[in-house]
Amino acid sequence: MERTASTAAAGPRVWRNWAGTATATPARWCRPGSQAEISAAVKDAASAGRPVRALGSGHSFTAAAATSGVALDLSGWTGITAADTRTGLVTARSGTTLRALNAELGGLGLAMANLGDIDVQTLAGALSTGTHGTGARLGGLATQVEALELVLADGSAVTCSASSRPELFAAARVGLGALGVIATVTLRCVPSFTLLADERPVPVEEVLEQFDALAAANDHFEFYWFPYGRKALLKRNNRLPPGAAAAAVPPVMPRWRRFWEFEVMENAAFGTLCRIGRAKPQLIPGLNRFSSAALSARSYTDLSHRVFVTPRRVRFVESEYAVPRESLGHVIAELRRAVPRLPDPVMFPVEVRVAAADDIWLSTAYQRESAYVAIHQYAGLPYQAYFDRFESIVAEVAGRPHWGKLHSLGAERLRALYPRFDEFRRVRAEVDPEARFGNPYLARVFG
Ligand SMILES: Cc1cc2nc3c(=O)[nH]c(=O)nc-3n(C[C@H](O)[C@H](O)[C@H](O)COP(=O)(O)OP(=O)(O)OC[C@H]3O[C@@H](n4cnc5c(N)ncnc54)[C@H](O)[C@@H]3O)c2cc1C
């Protein structure tokens, strides 16, 4: 979604997410520029009897942010407000995009310890759905949070952390926007670091056989696998110690090569293949095998966020589940069996990542060393049968859906998957008894 930029105004302006899988027509849009204005907008919504939702960048595939009530556009509520370069504690306004945050942190000699694939999300939007990157010793973005400032349903502002209102903190770090509007986030950042990126095609069987060893041996390990192809693209990103001898490591990728690799090959060329596949679906398995066979090796170094993040210009739909690490082999084997039998072919690769267990109530990695399996389909191609089959496979191993990616689970099933589900609902009932921050998506997932 293009981030909205209007002042408070009435009128039938439509909200649409990036993937085009959700739309809404808010009764009112507000663009607060201060915490007092966020509080006032929430109070006004209550007086008018309307629900209210904070908007991020619209990069959730689910209708998590959708509202027919008051839409809070936080694109005017950005920037770092406090930073301690000694401790790494940094407080930022919730509408700051990860891209802007990374740039500001870089200027301070700091960085986020881990990031996902893209950087256009807002900080609060990314946290609220449990956005994660990869790394067996690292958790999702929410594990990097030290404190949150929230505007609650009555318009009051509260701060929560491990020592102050710890239950609210355990719930609100991945809170789906259900508990209040996050006004500011205090992150524990790390000194800026350089990553050595190594990407190479490897037979998928080999990656699966060595999965645990690869997860253990690399700071950030993931792989992509085109489901008709034999090869996976194995990606390993490892931190270079400060002052690593320049001669011993591959160089930073020159600008022209970055453009060629990321914009031309991964976006323009791949986008062309996808369009051909959409026009002639019978060609898709062959195009998919071609993409798999065309994978090539590359190795380079760069600042962490320039390695973690890549442009994603080809539109797609996605579902992603966190499964117990030990179940990954079963899930991939079942997917391999299922994909050739689907009524419609699959154009996009499967992505597999890892994360450490954490203690955040609705984190997909709550108390579980996790493997993330993400499936995608090119926008405009049929995907329902694929996603349904995937859900039935991950259901066998107690898979937990990413809150921002397509899934069909409701409260009953989610309650069985999250040991602290009822506690989350209790905290929600305490801080938002009238479900002021509710919407149909929350009604489905929380009952
Ligand atoms: C191309 C693409 C790549 C992606 N890559 C990854 C990835 O690598 N890893 C991963 O885990 N996910 C990934 N995602 C998913 C994405 O990170 C999440 O869906 C994320 O929530 C999107 O952030 P957003 O700012 O767009 O928030 P939105 O989608 O706009 O909102 C998400 C939720 O946050 C709530 N919210 C927003 N701001 C506030 C606030 N201030 N206070 C309270 N609640 C708030 C909204 O109400 C909504 O419930 C990707 C998505 C896309 C489209």
PDBQT file of the ligand as one rigid body, heavy atoms in Angstrom, charges set to zero:
ROOT
HETATM    1  C1  LIG A 501       6.572  -8.502   0.348  1.00  0.00    +0.000 C 
HETATM    2  C2  LIG A 501       6.395  -8.885   1.791  1.00  0.00    +0.000 A 
HETATM    3  C3  LIG A 501       7.466  -9.423   2.487  1.00  0.00    +0.000 A 
HETATM    4  C4  LIG A 501       7.323  -9.788   3.832  1.00  0.00    +0.000 A 
HETATM    5  N1  LIG A 501       8.391 -10.328   4.486  1.00  0.00    +0.000 NA
HETATM    6  C5  LIG A 501       8.234 -10.764   5.771  1.00  0.00    +0.000 A 
HETATM    7  C6  LIG A 501       9.308 -11.383   6.471  1.00  0.00    +0.000 A 
HETATM    8  O1  LIG A 501      10.423 -11.491   5.974  1.00  0.00    +0.000 OA
HETATM    9  N2  LIG A 501       9.053 -11.857   7.724  1.00  0.00    +0.000 N 
HETATM   10  C7  LIG A 501       7.829 -11.760   8.315  1.00  0.00    +0.000 A 
HETATM   11  O2  LIG A 501       7.656 -12.244   9.429  1.00  0.00    +0.000 OA
HETATM   12  N3  LIG A 501       6.809 -11.136   7.686  1.00  0.00    +0.000 NA
HETATM   13  C8  LIG A 501       6.991 -10.641   6.437  1.00  0.00    +0.000 A 
HETATM   14  N4  LIG A 501       5.946 -10.006   5.822  1.00  0.00    +0.000 N 
HETATM   15  C9  LIG A 501       4.723  -9.746   6.587  1.00  0.00    +0.000 C 
HETATM   16  C10 LIG A 501       4.786  -8.347   7.250  1.00  0.00    +0.000 C 
HETATM   17  O3  LIG A 501       6.012  -8.138   7.895  1.00  0.00    +0.000 OA
HETATM   18  C11 LIG A 501       3.696  -8.220   8.306  1.00  0.00    +0.000 C 
HETATM   19  O4  LIG A 501       2.460  -8.539   7.779  1.00  0.00    +0.000 OA
HETATM   20  C12 LIG A 501       3.663  -6.847   8.958  1.00  0.00    +0.000 C 
HETATM   21  O5  LIG A 501       2.663  -6.825   9.927  1.00  0.00    +0.000 OA
HETATM   22  C13 LIG A 501       3.392  -5.715   7.987  1.00  0.00    +0.000 C 
HETATM   23  O6  LIG A 501       3.644  -4.490   8.626  1.00  0.00    +0.000 OA
HETATM   24  P1  LIG A 501       2.811  -3.202   8.207  1.00  0.00    +0.000 P 
HETATM   25  O7  LIG A 501       3.494  -1.996   8.745  1.00  0.00    +0.000 OA
HETATM   26  O8  LIG A 501       2.522  -3.234   6.778  1.00  0.00    +0.000 OA
HETATM   27  O9  LIG A 501       1.497  -3.416   9.094  1.00  0.00    +0.000 OA
HETATM   28  P2  LIG A 501      -0.014  -3.614   8.616  1.00  0.00    +0.000 P 
HETATM   29  O10 LIG A 501      -0.119  -4.810   7.791  1.00  0.00    +0.000 OA
HETATM   30  O11 LIG A 501      -0.538  -2.331   8.075  1.00  0.00    +0.000 OA
HETATM   31  O12 LIG A 501      -0.685  -3.883  10.035  1.00  0.00    +0.000 OA
HETATM   32  C14 LIG A 501      -0.409  -5.063  10.726  1.00  0.00    +0.000 C 
HETATM   33  C15 LIG A 501      -1.081  -5.031  12.087  1.00  0.00    +0.000 C 
HETATM   34  O13 LIG A 501      -0.409  -4.107  12.929  1.00  0.00    +0.000 OA
HETATM   35  C16 LIG A 501      -1.354  -3.249  13.548  1.00  0.00    +0.000 C 
HETATM   36  N5  LIG A 501      -0.707  -1.976  13.817  1.00  0.00    +0.000 N 
HETATM   37  C17 LIG A 501      -0.047  -1.171  12.955  1.00  0.00    +0.000 A 
HETATM   38  N6  LIG A 501       0.417  -0.101  13.623  1.00  0.00    +0.000 NA
HETATM   39  C18 LIG A 501       0.051  -0.227  14.924  1.00  0.00    +0.000 A 
HETATM   40  C19 LIG A 501       0.234   0.555  16.096  1.00  0.00    +0.000 A 
HETATM   41  N7  LIG A 501       0.884   1.712  16.071  1.00  0.00    +0.000 N 
HETATM   42  N8  LIG A 501      -0.282   0.101  17.256  1.00  0.00    +0.000 NA
HETATM   43  C20 LIG A 501      -0.945  -1.075  17.291  1.00  0.00    +0.000 A 
HETATM   44  N9  LIG A 501      -1.152  -1.854  16.227  1.00  0.00    +0.000 NA
HETATM   45  C21 LIG A 501      -0.648  -1.439  15.055  1.00  0.00    +0.000 A 
HETATM   46  C22 LIG A 501      -2.473  -3.151  12.510  1.00  0.00    +0.000 C 
HETATM   47  O14 LIG A 501      -3.673  -2.693  13.088  1.00  0.00    +0.000 OA
HETATM   48  C23 LIG A 501      -2.535  -4.581  12.048  1.00  0.00    +0.000 C 
HETATM   49  O15 LIG A 501      -3.261  -5.351  12.958  1.00  0.00    +0.000 OA
HETATM   50  C24 LIG A 501       6.068  -9.605   4.485  1.00  0.00    +0.000 A 
HETATM   51  C25 LIG A 501       4.989  -9.051   3.795  1.00  0.00    +0.000 A 
HETATM   52  C26 LIG A 501       5.156  -8.687   2.441  1.00  0.00    +0.000 A 
HETATM   53  C27 LIG A 501       3.984  -8.098   1.701  1.00  0.00    +0.000 C 
ENDROOT
TORSDOF 0
